[in-house]
Amino acid sequence: MQVVSVGYAAVKGTRHLTRPEVRIGPAGVVGDRRWCLVDVEARQVLRTVAHPRLMGLAVDEEPLVAAGAVAAGTVTTGTGDRVTCDYWGREVALDLLDHPLAAEASGLLGLPPARGVRLAAAPERGVVYAGAVSLVALSTVEALAAEVGVPVDPRRFRANLVVDTGLPPRAEEAWVGRAVRVGDTVVRPTALTTRCAVVDHHPDTGARDLRVLAALPVIGGAPVCGADGEVVADGVVRPGDPVEPVGD
């Protein structure tokens, strides 16, 4: 068993990007949804399910790591303003930033500038719906593709880790509650990942083009695919790294 691909979206709702490696810290994948776009007037974090066109924005945060910028050549500046938003029933305090990505997102979504869409810095896992790290097995995605009748890009599931188990579809569900070594890290899936209509949208454009959600198994009243959970031991994960369940 091994890792096929790794990735995350630096700005919540934008395109999920595959990456050469991910660093997993105690709170999860470093950089994963570190920022978000906020409708300040409505006090709402812009979510992919409500605004799938955001997937048309590919944001690489590497310049941020190197030089304090989110997008190449553009420095992000804190304004000192803060807004508290409701995110799936819990309040999250967000630090508002001045950045042209907000105007770009507003234009893409057809929102007027006066609506007040802003880029914001989020606390760790502040705008992450599920666990600290998520994974899905390639065989699970391939089985869905066979049912839907067309290829299904694993990026539709926006998982941090896509793994090749060499086992039948949905084998990763049996890992819930068990420690799993991934490269030099250890994670423990704690729940199956519930899914929404985002999986029906193209991962690069946001256009609704497939009916994947309807093909997913329903467990506990919700469609599920993959698993998510907590970090046991942090480290770096790269494609090709071995994957091995290590305990009950």
N, C-alpha and C positions, 0 to 999 in steps of 0.2 A: 504494500500500500504506500502511496506517495501523494505529495501535493502536486496538483496540476497547475493551479494559478492562485495568485493572491491579489487583493485589491481593496479599495475603499473609495468613498467620495469625501474629499476634504471639506466641501461645502454641502450641507444637507440638501437633498433633493436634486443636486446636479448629477452629471453622469458618473456612474461607478467606473473607475479606471483600474485596469489591471496594472500591476507594478512589479518591478524586479524583486522586491522583498517588502515585507512589512515587519515593523518592530512592535512586539506585543509587550506592553507594560502591565502592571498590576490592575489598572483600570480598563485595559483593553487595547485595541490597536491604536497606536500613537498616530494622531492626525485625523482619525476617522471622525467625520462630522464635527471638526473643531470649530467650524463656523456655520452660520445659517443665515438665511434671508428672512427678514421680519417685515410684516405689514404693521407698522408702528401704530397706525390709527386703530386697527382692529385688535392690536396686541396678539397677533398670531404668527407663529413660525410657519413659513411657507413649506408645505409638505409635498412630496412627490405625487402622492395619490390624488391630491387636489389640483396640482399644477404639474402634470407630466411633461410639459414642454421644457421644464427646467433641465431635463436630461439632455437637451440640446447644448447645454453649457458644460464644457470639459475644463475643469479647474485643477491645475497642477500646483501644489503648494511648495514645491522644492525651493523656489526663490524665497519663500517665507522662512524656511528653515535656514537659508543661507544669509538673507539680507533683510528680513523684516517685511516681506511682500507676499501677497497672496497670488497675484498673477505677475508674470514676468515684467520687470521694469516698473511696476506700480507699487508704491509704498502705501501700506495701510496705516492710517492715523487714528488713534483713539480720540474721541470727542469729549469724554468724561460723562456722556449721557448713558443712562441705563434704563432698560425697560423690562418689566416682568411680564412674561407671557404664560398662558396656559398651554402645556404640552401633554396631551393625553391624560388630563386630569390632575396634573401636578404643576406647580408654579416653578418657573425657571427664570432666574435673573440673567439678562444678557447685556453685554457691553457693546454699545453701538459704535460703528466705525464709519469713517468716510472712505468710500471706495467706489470706483466706476463700475464694478461688477453689479452693484445695485441697480444702476440705471440700465445696464445691459439686460438684466433679468426683467425689469419692468417693461422694457420694450418687447422682449420676447413673449411675455405673457399678455401684452396689450393693456397694461395698467398705466394710468396717467401718472406723470411725475408727482403730482400733488398727493397721490395716495400714500406716499411716504415709505416706500420699500427701502430698507437699509440692510447693509451687511452687519452682522454682529458676531462677536466672539462668544462661544458657549463654554460653560464649565465642562470638565470631563464627563462624558456620557450624558450630558444635560439634554441633548436632543437625539439620543439613541433610543429607539423604541424597545428593543429587546435586550439580549445579554451583551456582555463585554466583547465577545467574539462569536462569529457565526460561521457555520460551515454547511456545505452541501456536497453530496457524492455525485460524481460524474455519471454513474450508472442510473441514478435517480432521474437526472435531467434527460438522459438518453431514452429512458423508458417513457417519460412524458412526451418526448419528441415523436416516438413511435405512436403514441395514442393520439396526439394532435395531428400527426401526418406530415409534419415539416420539421426541419431542424430547430432546436430551441437553444438559444445562446445562454450559457450559465449565468451571464451577467444580469439577466432579468431578475435573478434572485438576490443580487447585490450582497452576496456572501463574502466575508473576508477571506475564507479559504474554500477552494474547490479541490476536492480530493478524489483520487482514484482508489477505491477500496478493493477492486478485483472481486467484489461480492455482488449479490443480486441487488436490485433497486431497493432503496429505503433502508439499507443496512445500517446507515448512520443513526437511525432512530434507536437502535439497540444500545447506542453509546450514552444515552441520557442517564446521568447518575454515575458514569464511569470516568476515570481519568484517561485522557488520550494524549500520548506524546506526539508532538508535531515538530519535527526538527529538534531544536534544542529547547523547545517550550513544552509546557504541559497545560492542557485546557480540560475543563470538565463541562460537557454539555449538561444543561439542567432542564431544558424544555424543548419540545418541537417548536419550530418557528412558524407562527401563524402568518398567513399571506393575505394580501389585498389585491386590488385590481392593477397595481403597478406591474405585476408579472405579465399582464396582457399588452403592455406597451413596449415598443422597440427601445432597447437600451441606449441607442445613440440619438434618436430623434424625439422620443416620447409619444410617437404616433401609435394609436391603438391598432394593432395589426394581427393579433392572435387571440385565441380563447384558451389560455393556459390555466387560468384560475378554476374554470369549470372542470378541468381534468384532474385537479389535485384531490387527494384523499381528504375526507372530513373527519377529524378526530376531536372529540369534546365540543362539537358544534362549530368548529372553525376549519377552514382549509389549511393544510400544513405542508411544508416542504423544507427539509433540512433541520438543523438543530442549532441552538445557541446556548451560551452559558458563561462560565466564569474562568478566570485565569488562575492556574495553580502555580506555575513557574513561568516567568517572563523570558523573553529572548527574541531572536530574529527568525522569521520563517521565509523560505524561498521555494520556488517551484523545484520539484525533484527531491525535496526533503522527505524522509520516511515518515510514515504515519502508523502508530501502533497503540491500540488500547492497552493500558497497563494495569488496570485494577477495577474492582467492583465498587 
